[in-house]
Amino acid sequence: MARAPEIPAAALASIARQVGARLPAAPAGARSLAEAAAAPAVIGESFPVYMLGLDKIQGGERNLPDVVRQTGVWQHQVRHGSQAQEIARSLAPPPGADSTGGQGWLVQEVVRSPVAPRIEEAISWIDQNVPEDAVASILVVPAFYLTAFWLHEPTSDRVVIADMPAGLGNLQPLQLYSAEDFLNRLAALEPSSGVPVGNPPGAVPPASPLPAPAGR
């Protein structure tokens, strides 16, 4: 079963406090304060975020660990009961920094986004279909508005797409691709240009940042 690298418990507690300060009093869809209280927000799965640039896709190298860039950001599912409604992103302390008691972990944003349940769906799919003990990370490909899971094992690298625009070549979400196959399919596509206006069918609407806590 795939797993994410661990975050120290003190760091998770610090992240949870920062996320809680940014969340509204009631989660989206709650009809009453009582309903909101019955489904408090908790930090769910957390994954380091890597980025794959267009220059690396088109460069010809097909060994995924050599072409992705570690961002230093972690992405966290924010659950209300069994539902993931928001995504939080935090910046980890730099290597060698004192992170005792969760110090140095800084939540950069909390966004309400339809990507959150799609990531949740991908997590469930991977749990059911990838029995190997792979290390799971979030992989973002800005040139194609694509979010995937990178599953790293000692002898192989594979990818499962969680979210992507409709009609993106012959790629499909919730399928297991070898890293080489995934990169070859991306390299065959024409990258998106500019910022989309509106939301074409199947595209992800822009996430809505939640307010920073008062006094910041």
Secondary structure, 3 states (H helix, E strand, C coil): CCECCCCCHHHHHHHHHHHHHHCCCCCCCCCCHHHHHHCCEEEEEEEEEEEECHHHHCCCCCCHHHHEEEEEEEEEEEEECCEEEEEEEEECCCCCCCCHHHCCCEEEEEEECCHHHHHHHHHHHHHHHCCCCCEEEEEEEHHHCEEEEEEEECCEEEEEEEECCCCCCCCCCCCEEEHHHHHHHHHCCCCCCCCCCCCCCCCCCCCEECCCCCCC
